[in-house]
C-alpha cells in the first residue's frame, strides 16, 4: 500500500496535528487499564460492537498525553477505515509502522493502538515477533470477538497479554452520561453509549436496530460465511426477545428447519460476538451440570437489544429486571449459573450467593420457595431477593443493587 496514502489516513485518526473529542471518560476502565501500561504485555480490549472500545482507546491516549508522553509517540490504526479494506493483512501492520516512523521520525517508545485487530488474519504472529524481539513498542488492541481473540491469545500470545472485557454502560455509568436518566429508561433502552447520549426515543430505537443488524451481519454472517441468513436472523431475534428463558435447540431445530447441530453452532457464534451470554445449570457435579436435559438460559448483553429484537415491544418488566441483574453480575462474576428443581427455581447462583429477581414488591411465594428448596441440598450460600423498591434484610431494590460498587 502506498506510504503517502497510509500517512494521510493516519493523520485523520491521530492526535499528532489536531485535537479530538474523547467523550465522557469511562474512568473505571481507563484507570484500571492504564495502570498496566508500564508492563510489557500486550493489552487487549474485547467486547460487543459499539460498546465503547474505540472511545476508551482515545481516552487512554489522552491519559498518556496528560502524563507527559509526546503525541508523536502514539500511533492509532483503525482497521475499519475503508481505505484499508483491500489491504487487511499482516503486511499492513508493518507498512503502517514504517510509514509512521518515516513521517514522524520518532526514535523513542511507540504506543501502537490497533482497533478491530481480528480483521487481520495472523495478527498474533506479527505482534509476538515484535514482542519477543523486545522492540520498544507497547501494543494495545481491540476486538469484537470473544473466542477468536481467546484462541490466538492462548496459543501464540500465552503469557504475553492482559485482556479486559468492555461492556455497554453500567447503570452507574448511565447516570454519569445522562444526569437526568431514570431506571425505566435504562431498562428499556440499555447502555450503549451513543444510545444513552441520544435524546429522541425514536432515534434510540433506530440506532439499536442498526447495532443489532450490524452485529448479526458483520460479526456473525460475514465472518463465518453463513448462507442461511434469514434463519440465523430469526434465531437471534427469538433468543434475544425471550432473554432469561431456557432454550431448547431441539425445538428451535423444528421451528427453523435446521439441524440441532447447526442451531448449536449458530448460537455459539452469537455468544462469540457478545450478542448473547449463556447461563448453565448449577451443580457441584460435572455430570449433572453438563446433563443435556439441563437446558441453558441465555441473556442479552443489553436490554435495548431485547427491545428491538422483539417483533412487538411488550413491557415484560420481569424479563427486563432479570436481564439487568445479569448484566450487573457480569461486572464482578464470571461463573453465573441458575438452579431449578420441579417447580422451584433460583434465577442466579453467583459465587456463594443465590439470587432471585421479581419486578414487584408483592413478593410471590415461589421466590421464597426457590430459596427454601435450594437450601435443602446446598449449604453455605447467602440469599438475596431483588425487588421493585423494597430494601430490608435479604431484600434490595433493583436500583440499589445496580448502584452497588463492583467487588
C-alpha positions, 0 to 999 in steps of 0.5 A: 500500500502506498506510504503517502496514502497510509500517512494521510489516513493516519493523520485523520485518526491521530492526535499528532496535528489536531485535537479530538473529542474523547467523550465522557471518560469511562474512568473505571476502565481507563484507570484500571487499564492504564495502570498496566501500561508500564508492563510489557504485555500486550493489552487487549480490549474485547467486547460487543460492537459499539460498546465503547472500545474505540472511545476508551482507546482515545481516552487512554491516549489522552491519559498518556498525553496528560502524563507527559508522553509526546503525541508523536509517540502514539500511533492509532490504526483503525482497521475499519477505515475503508481505505484499508479494506483491500489491504487487511493483512499482516503486511499492513501492520508493518507498512503502517509502522514504517510509514509512521516512523518515516513521517514522524521520525520518532526514535523513542517508545511507540504506543501502537493502538490497533482497533478491530485487530481480528480483521487481520488474519495472523495478527498474533504472529506479527505482534509476538515477533515484535514482542519477543524481539523486545522492540520498544513498542507497547501494543494495545488492541481491540476486538469484537470477538470473544473466542477468536481473540481467546484462541490466538491469545492462548496459543501464540500470545500465552503469557504475553497479554492482559485482556479486559472485557468492555461492556455497554454502560453500567447503570452507574455509568448511565447516570454519569452520561445522562444526569437526568436518566431514570431506571425505566429508561435504562431498562428499556433502552440499555447502555450503549453509549451513543444510545444513552447520549441520544435524546429522541426515543425514536432515534434510540430505537433506530440506532439499536436496530442498526447495532443489532443488524450490524452485529448479526451481519458483520460479526456473525454472517460475514465472518463465518460465511453463513448462507442461511441468513434469514434463519440465523436472523430469526434465531437471534431475534427469538433468543434475544426477545425471550432473554432469561428463558431456557432454550431448547435447540431441539425445538428451535431445530423444528421451528427453523428447519435446521439441524440441532447441530447447526442451531448449536453452532449458530448460537455459539457464534452469537455468544462469540460476538457478545450478542448473547451470554449463556447461563448453565445449570448449577451443580457441584457435579460435572455430570449433572451440570453438563446433563443435556436435559439441563437446558441453558438460559441465555441473556442479552448483553443489553436490554435495548437489544431485547427491545428491538429484537422483539417483533412487538415491544411488550413491557415484560418488566420481569424479563427486563429486571432479570436481564439487568441483574445479569448484566450487573453480575457480569461486572464482578462474576464470571461463573453465573449459573441458575438452579431449578428443581420441579417447580422451584427455581433460583434465577442466579447462583453467583459465587456463594450467593443465590439470587432471585429477581421479581419486578414487584414488591408483592413478593410471590411465594415461589421466590421464597420457595426457590430459596427454601428448596435450594437450601435443602441440598446446598449449604453455605450460600447467602440469599438475596431477593431483588425487588421493585423498591423494597430494601430490608434484610435479604431484600434490595431494590433493583436500583440499589443493587445496580448502584452497588460498587463492583467487588 
